[in-house]
Amino acid sequence: MAFSDRELLSRLIQCEAGGEGERGMKAVAGVVMNRVEASGGEYARVGQGSIRNIIFQPYQFVCASETENGVYNPQNIYNMRPEQIHYDIADWAIAGNRLPDVAESLWFYNPFGPECRPNFPSKVGYWQTRIGDHCFYNPTNAYYKT
């Protein structure tokens, strides 16, 4: 299927944060767009300003993969059926909007517990905020050397 960037982002928002409410979905959309607009580091090299490249970069978003560890992943973007709110949030993020507390975050993850670790994925990201079940991380200077 040849989905538009807007469609891909809407599906990713629904898949990754559909249960997190509007703020959680906006935060995830902001991370994707922060990666698209990254001025340096891995995401600038790999993404090259493309939503599609960022979403389909290997091992970044579970929802962008049809299989995980060799097993079919039913919760993937191809199985999503976005609603108007997902499109509205995708449009909002593509237009350059971000939640202030997500700031420049390039990563998010669900710790499946009450605490966010101070760094993620390693020393290239530092904890910024928690929204719903997800912890968000801004890049350190070390990220720009990746």
DRENPA-3360 file (N, C-alpha, C; in nm, 2 decimals, always signed):
BEGIN
1 = MAFSDREL = +0.08/-0.12/+0.00/+0.00/+0.00/+0.00/+0.09/+0.12/+0.00 ~ +0.05/+0.22/-0.08/+0.13/+0.35/-0.08/+0.05/+0.45/-0.01 ~ +0.07/+0.46/+0.12/+0.01/+0.56/+0.21/+0.08/+0.69/+0.20 ~ +0.01/+0.80/+0.21/+0.07/+0.93/+0.21/+0.14/+0.95/+0.35 ~ +0.23/+1.05/+0.36/+0.29/+1.08/+0.49/+0.19/+1.11/+0.60 ~ +0.09/+1.18/+0.56/-0.02/+1.21/+0.66/-0.09/+1.09/+0.71 ~ -0.12/+1.00/+0.62/-0.18/+0.87/+0.65/-0.09/+0.79/+0.74 ~ +0.03/+0.78/+0.71/+0.13/+0.70/+0.79/+0.14/+0.76/+0.93;
9 = LSRLIQCE = +0.15/+0.89/+0.94/+0.16/+0.95/+1.07/+0.04/+0.93/+1.15 ~ -0.08/+0.94/+1.09/-0.21/+0.92/+1.16/-0.22/+0.78/+1.21 ~ -0.18/+0.68/+1.13/-0.18/+0.54/+1.17/-0.08/+0.51/+1.28 ~ +0.04/+0.57/+1.28/+0.14/+0.55/+1.38/+0.09/+0.62/+1.51 ~ +0.03/+0.73/+1.51/-0.03/+0.80/+1.62/-0.13/+0.71/+1.69 ~ -0.22/+0.65/+1.61/-0.33/+0.57/+1.66/-0.27/+0.44/+1.73 ~ -0.17/+0.38/+1.66/-0.11/+0.26/+1.70/-0.02/+0.28/+1.83 ~ +0.06/+0.38/+1.83/+0.15/+0.40/+1.94/+0.09/+0.46/+2.06;
17 = AGGEGERG = -0.01/+0.55/+2.04/-0.06/+0.63/+2.15/-0.21/+0.64/+2.15 ~ -0.28/+0.56/+2.08/-0.43/+0.57/+2.07/-0.50/+0.57/+2.21 ~ -0.44/+0.50/+2.30/-0.50/+0.49/+2.44/-0.45/+0.60/+2.53 ~ -0.37/+0.69/+2.49/-0.31/+0.79/+2.57/-0.38/+0.92/+2.58 ~ -0.49/+0.94/+2.51/-0.56/+1.06/+2.51/-0.50/+1.16/+2.41 ~ -0.56/+1.28/+2.40/-0.51/+1.37/+2.30/-0.37/+1.42/+2.33 ~ -0.34/+1.45/+2.46/-0.20/+1.50/+2.49/-0.10/+1.39/+2.46 ~ -0.13/+1.26/+2.49/-0.03/+1.16/+2.46/-0.01/+1.14/+2.31;
25 = MKAVAGVV = -0.12/+1.15/+2.24/-0.11/+1.13/+2.09/-0.03/+1.25/+2.03 ~ -0.05/+1.37/+2.08/+0.02/+1.49/+2.03/+0.17/+1.48/+2.07 ~ +0.20/+1.42/+2.19/+0.34/+1.41/+2.23/+0.41/+1.31/+2.14 ~ +0.35/+1.20/+2.10/+0.41/+1.10/+2.01/+0.43/+1.16/+1.87 ~ +0.33/+1.23/+1.83/+0.34/+1.29/+1.69/+0.45/+1.39/+1.69 ~ +0.47/+1.46/+1.81/+0.58/+1.56/+1.82/+0.72/+1.49/+1.81 ~ +0.73/+1.38/+1.87/+0.86/+1.30/+1.86/+0.89/+1.27/+1.72 ~ +0.79/+1.22/+1.65/+0.81/+1.18/+1.51/+0.86/+1.30/+1.43;
33 = MNRVEASG = +0.79/+1.41/+1.44/+0.82/+1.53/+1.37/+0.95/+1.59/+1.41 ~ +0.99/+1.58/+1.54/+1.12/+1.62/+1.59/+1.23/+1.55/+1.52 ~ +1.21/+1.42/+1.50/+1.30/+1.33/+1.43/+1.31/+1.38/+1.28 ~ +1.20/+1.40/+1.22/+1.20/+1.45/+1.08/+1.28/+1.58/+1.06 ~ +1.26/+1.67/+1.16/+1.33/+1.80/+1.15/+1.46/+1.80/+1.22 ~ +1.52/+1.69/+1.27/+1.64/+1.69/+1.34/+1.75/+1.76/+1.26 ~ +1.83/+1.84/+1.32/+1.94/+1.91/+1.25/+2.07/+1.84/+1.24 ~ +2.08/+1.73/+1.31/+2.20/+1.65/+1.31/+2.18/+1.51/+1.37;
41 = GEYARVGQ = +2.28/+1.44/+1.38/+2.27/+1.30/+1.43/+2.21/+1.20/+1.34 ~ +2.18/+1.09/+1.40/+2.12/+0.97/+1.32/+2.00/+1.01/+1.25 ~ +1.90/+1.08/+1.31/+1.77/+1.10/+1.25/+1.79/+1.20/+1.13 ~ +1.88/+1.29/+1.13/+1.90/+1.38/+1.02/+1.96/+1.30/+0.90 ~ +2.05/+1.21/+0.93/+2.11/+1.13/+0.83/+2.02/+1.03/+0.77 ~ +1.95/+0.96/+0.85/+1.85/+0.85/+0.81/+1.72/+0.91/+0.75 ~ +1.67/+1.00/+0.83/+1.54/+1.06/+0.79/+1.54/+1.15/+0.67 ~ +1.64/+1.23/+0.66/+1.66/+1.32/+0.55/+1.53/+1.40/+0.53;
49 = GSIRNIIF = +1.47/+1.44/+0.64/+1.35/+1.53/+0.63/+1.22/+1.45/+0.59 ~ +1.22/+1.32/+0.59/+1.11/+1.24/+0.54/+1.04/+1.17/+0.65 ~ +0.91/+1.19/+0.66/+0.82/+1.12/+0.76/+0.83/+0.97/+0.74 ~ +0.82/+0.93/+0.61/+0.82/+0.79/+0.57/+0.96/+0.73/+0.62 ~ +1.07/+0.79/+0.59/+1.20/+0.74/+0.63/+1.21/+0.72/+0.79 ~ +1.16/+0.82/+0.86/+1.16/+0.81/+1.01/+1.07/+0.70/+1.06 ~ +0.95/+0.69/+1.01/+0.86/+0.59/+1.06/+0.91/+0.45/+1.02 ~ +0.97/+0.43/+0.91/+1.02/+0.30/+0.87/+1.16/+0.27/+0.90;
57 = QPYQFVCA = +1.23/+0.36/+0.97/+1.37/+0.33/+1.01/+1.36/+0.20/+1.10 ~ +1.44/+0.10/+1.07/+1.43/-0.03/+1.15/+1.45/-0.01/+1.30 ~ +1.37/-0.08/+1.37/+1.38/-0.10/+1.52/+1.34/+0.03/+1.59 ~ +1.27/+0.12/+1.53/+1.23/+0.24/+1.60/+1.09/+0.24/+1.66 ~ +0.99/+0.20/+1.58/+0.85/+0.19/+1.62/+0.80/+0.05/+1.60 ~ +0.76/-0.01/+1.71/+0.70/-0.15/+1.70/+0.59/-0.15/+1.60 ~ +0.51/-0.04/+1.60/+0.39/-0.04/+1.51/+0.42/-0.03/+1.37 ~ +0.54/+0.00/+1.33/+0.58/+0.00/+1.19/+0.63/-0.13/+1.14;
65 = SETENGVY = +0.63/-0.23/+1.22/+0.67/-0.36/+1.19/+0.56/-0.46/+1.19 ~ +0.55/-0.54/+1.08/+0.45/-0.65/+1.08/+0.49/-0.77/+1.16 ~ +0.61/-0.78/+1.19/+0.66/-0.89/+1.27/+0.75/-0.84/+1.38 ~ +0.75/-0.90/+1.49/+0.84/-0.87/+1.60/+0.90/-1.00/+1.65 ~ +1.03/-1.01/+1.65/+1.10/-1.14/+1.69/+1.05/-1.26/+1.62 ~ +1.02/-1.24/+1.49/+0.98/-1.35/+1.40/+0.83/-1.39/+1.42 ~ +0.75/-1.31/+1.49/+0.61/-1.34/+1.52/+0.53/-1.23/+1.46 ~ +0.42/-1.26/+1.40/+0.33/-1.16/+1.35/+0.29/-1.06/+1.45;
73 = NPQNIYNM = +0.29/-0.93/+1.42/+0.25/-0.83/+1.51/+0.12/-0.77/+1.46 ~ +0.01/-0.81/+1.53/-0.12/-0.76/+1.48/-0.14/-0.61/+1.50 ~ -0.07/-0.55/+1.60/-0.08/-0.41/+1.62/+0.02/-0.34/+1.54 ~ -0.01/-0.32/+1.41/+0.08/-0.25/+1.32/+0.00/-0.15/+1.24 ~ +0.08/-0.06/+1.18/+0.01/+0.06/+1.11/-0.08/+0.01/+1.00 ~ -0.06/-0.10/+0.94/-0.14/-0.15/+0.83/-0.28/-0.20/+0.88 ~ -0.29/-0.23/+1.01/-0.42/-0.28/+1.06/-0.49/-0.16/+1.13 ~ -0.44/-0.04/+1.14/-0.50/+0.07/+1.20/-0.61/+0.13/+1.11;
81 = RPEQIHYD = -0.71/+0.18/+1.17/-0.82/+0.25/+1.10/-0.83/+0.39/+1.17 ~ -0.75/+0.49/+1.13/-0.75/+0.62/+1.20/-0.88/+0.69/+1.19 ~ -0.91/+0.76/+1.29/-1.03/+0.84/+1.30/-0.99/+0.99/+1.28 ~ -1.09/+1.08/+1.28/-1.06/+1.22/+1.25/-0.96/+1.28/+1.35 ~ -0.97/+1.24/+1.47/-0.87/+1.30/+1.57/-0.73/+1.26/+1.54 ~ -0.70/+1.14/+1.48/-0.56/+1.10/+1.45/-0.51/+1.19/+1.33 ~ -0.60/+1.21/+1.23/-0.57/+1.30/+1.12/-0.54/+1.44/+1.17 ~ -0.63/+1.49/+1.26/-0.62/+1.63/+1.31/-0.48/+1.64/+1.38;
89 = IADWAIAG = -0.44/+1.55/+1.46/-0.32/+1.55/+1.54/-0.20/+1.54/+1.44 ~ -0.21/+1.46/+1.34/-0.10/+1.45/+1.24/-0.09/+1.59/+1.17 ~ -0.20/+1.65/+1.13/-0.19/+1.78/+1.06/-0.13/+1.88/+1.16 ~ -0.17/+1.88/+1.28/-0.12/+1.97/+1.39/+0.03/+1.96/+1.40 ~ +0.08/+1.84/+1.40/+0.23/+1.82/+1.42/+0.30/+1.85/+1.29 ~ +0.25/+1.81/+1.18/+0.31/+1.84/+1.05/+0.32/+2.00/+1.03 ~ +0.23/+2.07/+1.08/+0.23/+2.22/+1.07/+0.33/+2.28/+1.16 ~ +0.40/+2.20/+1.24/+0.51/+2.25/+1.33/+0.47/+2.27/+1.47;
97 = NRLPDVAE = +0.35/+2.23/+1.51/+0.31/+2.24/+1.65/+0.37/+2.13/+1.74 ~ +0.40/+2.17/+1.87/+0.45/+2.07/+1.96/+0.40/+2.11/+2.10 ~ +0.38/+2.01/+2.19/+0.35/+2.04/+2.32/+0.48/+2.09/+2.39 ~ +0.47/+2.20/+2.47/+0.58/+2.26/+2.52/+0.67/+2.17/+2.61 ~ +0.60/+2.08/+2.69/+0.67/+1.99/+2.78/+0.74/+1.88/+2.71 ~ +0.71/+1.85/+2.58/+0.78/+1.75/+2.51/+0.90/+1.81/+2.44 ~ +0.90/+1.94/+2.43/+1.02/+2.02/+2.38/+1.08/+1.96/+2.26 ~ +1.21/+1.92/+2.27/+1.28/+1.86/+2.15/+1.29/+1.71/+2.16;
105 = SLWFYNPF = +1.21/+1.65/+2.23/+1.22/+1.50/+2.25/+1.23/+1.42/+2.12 ~ +1.32/+1.33/+2.12/+1.34/+1.24/+2.00/+1.30/+1.10/+2.03 ~ +1.27/+1.07/+2.16/+1.24/+0.93/+2.20/+1.13/+0.93/+2.30 ~ +1.06/+0.82/+2.30/+0.96/+0.79/+2.40/+0.95/+0.64/+2.42 ~ +0.91/+0.60/+2.54/+0.89/+0.46/+2.56/+0.80/+0.44/+2.68 ~ +0.74/+0.32/+2.69/+0.65/+0.29/+2.80/+0.74/+0.20/+2.89 ~ +0.76/+0.25/+3.02/+0.84/+0.17/+3.11/+0.76/+0.06/+3.18 ~ +0.63/+0.05/+3.16/+0.55/-0.05/+3.22/+0.57/-0.05/+3.37;
113 = GPECRPNF = +0.58/+0.07/+3.43/+0.60/+0.09/+3.57/+0.59/+0.24/+3.60 ~ +0.60/+0.28/+3.73/+0.58/+0.42/+3.77/+0.70/+0.51/+3.74 ~ +0.82/+0.46/+3.71/+0.93/+0.55/+3.70/+0.99/+0.55/+3.56 ~ +1.04/+0.67/+3.52/+1.11/+0.69/+3.40/+1.26/+0.68/+3.43 ~ +1.33/+0.61/+3.35/+1.48/+0.61/+3.38/+1.54/+0.74/+3.34 ~ +1.65/+0.78/+3.39/+1.71/+0.92/+3.36/+1.76/+0.93/+3.22 ~ +1.80/+0.82/+3.16/+1.86/+0.83/+3.02/+1.79/+0.73/+2.93 ~ +1.77/+0.76/+2.81/+1.71/+0.67/+2.71/+1.75/+0.72/+2.57;
121 = PSKVGYWQ = +1.78/+0.64/+2.48/+1.81/+0.50/+2.49/+1.94/+0.46/+2.55 ~ +2.02/+0.56/+2.57/+2.15/+0.54/+2.64/+2.18/+0.68/+2.69 ~ +2.31/+0.72/+2.69/+2.35/+0.85/+2.73/+2.32/+0.96/+2.63 ~ +2.25/+0.93/+2.52/+2.22/+1.03/+2.42/+2.09/+1.10/+2.44 ~ +2.01/+1.05/+2.53/+1.88/+1.11/+2.56/+1.87/+1.13/+2.71 ~ +1.81/+1.24/+2.76/+1.79/+1.26/+2.90/+1.64/+1.28/+2.92 ~ +1.59/+1.24/+3.04/+1.45/+1.24/+3.07/+1.39/+1.39/+3.06 ~ +1.28/+1.41/+2.99/+1.22/+1.54/+2.98/+1.09/+1.54/+3.06;
129 = TRIGDHCF = +1.00/+1.45/+3.03/+0.87/+1.45/+3.10/+0.80/+1.31/+3.08 ~ +0.69/+1.29/+3.15/+0.61/+1.18/+3.14/+0.47/+1.22/+3.10 ~ +0.41/+1.16/+3.00/+0.27/+1.19/+2.96/+0.20/+1.06/+2.95 ~ +0.10/+1.03/+3.03/+0.04/+0.90/+3.04/+0.13/+0.79/+3.07 ~ +0.14/+0.69/+2.99/+0.22/+0.58/+3.01/+0.36/+0.59/+2.95 ~ +0.39/+0.70/+2.88/+0.51/+0.72/+2.81/+0.61/+0.82/+2.87 ~ +0.73/+0.79/+2.87/+0.84/+0.87/+2.91/+0.90/+0.93/+2.79 ~ +0.94/+1.06/+2.79/+0.99/+1.14/+2.68/+1.13/+1.19/+2.71;
137 = YNPTNAYY = +1.22/+1.18/+2.61/+1.36/+1.21/+2.63/+1.41/+1.31/+2.52 ~ +1.48/+1.41/+2.57/+1.55/+1.51/+2.48/+1.69/+1.46/+2.45 ~ +1.75/+1.50/+2.34/+1.88/+1.46/+2.30/+1.99/+1.54/+2.39 ~ +2.10/+1.47/+2.42/+2.21/+1.53/+2.48/+2.31/+1.57/+2.36 ~ +2.41/+1.64/+2.39/+2.51/+1.67/+2.29/+2.57/+1.55/+2.22 ~ +2.58/+1.44/+2.30/+2.63/+1.31/+2.25/+2.55/+1.26/+2.13 ~ +2.42/+1.29/+2.13/+2.33/+1.24/+2.02/+2.38/+1.29/+1.89 ~ +2.42/+1.41/+1.88/+2.46/+1.47/+1.76/+2.59/+1.42/+1.70;
145 = KT = +2.66/+1.33/+1.78/+2.77/+1.26/+1.73/+2.74/+1.12/+1.68 ~ +2.61/+1.08/+1.69/+2.57/+0.95/+1.64/+2.56/+0.94/+1.49;
% end
